[in-house]
């Protein structure tokens, strides 16, 4: 196969740092596969943009390329996939601003409550997509309780792209 000319349109909003939920929809030689994720680290007080996270997923840094590794675990090489669609929703909350002189633990104390709201939404999204019959590459482990009132509009936003979600009873 020779050179290819491709195009990618990126909305400016995907450059905003904060707490986002996202789904990768990958058209593979073995059919459609999904990967669910979020921005808003568990280990740092940072919450990057979806744009920054997007490239990491398909890169070669082992501690950042979860989508590449999940595809490989299924015997799929990302370069052999036909299309990648990156569906994002957010920012649900902005990244915690770093003020002059703020210690890491002070920012982390402000970051954790937001992370603990978004992380169970990530789990609910992965679980609901799987329950609706989508082939989800990953499972999300989170023991934090889901805020159902906050979750409802988020799920509705993803139903636009994943219509089978609408057939499930709401949480």
QUIGI-V229685 format. One record per residue. N is the residue number from 1. RES is the residue in one small letter. OMEGA is omega in degrees with one decimal (999 if undefined). NEAR is the number of other C-alpha atoms within 12 Angstrom. Layout:
n-><N N>
res-><RES RES>
omega-><OMEGA OMEGA>
near-><NEAR NEAR>
//
This chain:
n-><1 2 3 4 5 6 7 8 9 10 11 12 13 14 15 16 17 18 19 20 21 22 23 24 25 26 27 28 29 30 31 32 33 34 35 36 37 38 39 40 41 42 43 44 45 46 47 48 49 50 51 52 53 54 55 56 57 58 59 60 61 62 63 64 65 66 67 68 69 70 71 72 73 74 75 76 77 78 79 80 81 82 83 84 85 86 87 88 89 90 91 92 93 94 95 96 97 98 99 100 101 102 103 104 105 106 107 108 109 110 111 112 113 114 115 116 117 118 119 120 121 122 123 124 125 126 127 128 129 130 131 132 133 134 135 136 137 138 139 140 141 142 143 144 145 146 147 148 149 150 151 152 153 154 155 156 157 158 159 160 161 162 163 164 165 166 167 168 169 170 171>
res-><x x x x x x x x x x x x x x x x x x x x x x x x x x x x x x x x x x x x x x x x x x x x x x x x x x x x x x x x x x x x x x x x x x x x x x x x x x x x x x x x x x x x x x x x x x x x x x x x x x x x x x x x x x x x x x x x x x x x x x x x x x x x x x x x x x x x x x x x x x x x x x x x x x x x x x x x x x x x x x x x x x x x x x x x x x x>
omega-><-178.8 179.3 178.3 172.1 -177.1 -179.7 176.7 176.1 -176.6 176.1 -179.8 -179.4 -179.7 176.6 -178.3 175.8 178.8 -179.5 -178.6 165.5 178.8 174.6 168.2 171.7 -174.4 175.1 -175.7 173.4 178.9 179.8 -176.7 176.3 177.9 172.3 -177.7 178.8 178.6 167.9 -175.8 -174.6 172.3 -172.7 -179.9 178.2 -178.1 174.6 -172.4 176.6 174.5 179.3 -179.9 -178.5 -176.6 -178.0 -180.0 -177.2 -176.5 178.9 -175.5 176.2 -170.9 -177.3 -179.6 -169.5 -175.7 -179.3 178.6 -178.6 179.2 176.1 179.9 178.6 176.6 -179.8 -177.1 174.8 -177.8 -179.1 177.2 179.9 -177.2 -176.3 172.4 174.4 -177.0 -176.0 -175.5 175.0 179.2 -4.0 176.4 175.6 176.8 173.6 176.7 -177.6 178.1 178.0 178.2 176.7 178.4 174.8 179.3 -175.6 177.7 177.1 -179.7 179.1 177.0 -177.6 -172.4 -179.6 177.9 176.2 -177.6 171.2 -174.1 -177.4 177.3 173.9 176.1 178.6 -179.5 179.2 178.7 -179.0 -178.7 177.5 177.3 -179.6 179.2 174.9 176.3 179.1 -177.3 -176.3 -173.9 168.7 -177.1 178.2 177.0 -179.3 -179.5 -179.6 178.5 172.9 -172.6 -180.0 177.3 -177.0 -173.3 -178.8 177.4 178.6 178.8 178.0 179.6 177.8 178.0 -178.0 -177.4 -171.7 -179.8 174.7 -178.8 178.9 179.2 174.7 178.7 177.2 999>
near-><4 4 5 6 6 8 7 11 11 16 14 11 17 27 22 25 29 35 41 41 43 40 40 42 30 34 24 25 18 17 19 23 33 37 42 43 42 47 45 39 28 21 16 22 31 29 39 30 34 35 28 22 35 34 20 22 32 29 19 16 14 14 13 21 22 29 38 34 25 27 34 20 14 20 15 24 21 29 17 19 23 19 21 26 23 33 30 38 37 31 27 30 31 26 30 28 22 19 10 9 10 15 15 19 15 18 24 26 20 25 31 27 22 33 37 27 30 43 35 32 42 42 34 38 45 37 30 35 36 25 21 22 20 28 29 31 30 29 24 25 18 21 15 20 22 22 21 17 15 20 28 21 20 31 38 24 23 32 24 16 24 28 18 20 29 22 16 20 12 20 22>
//
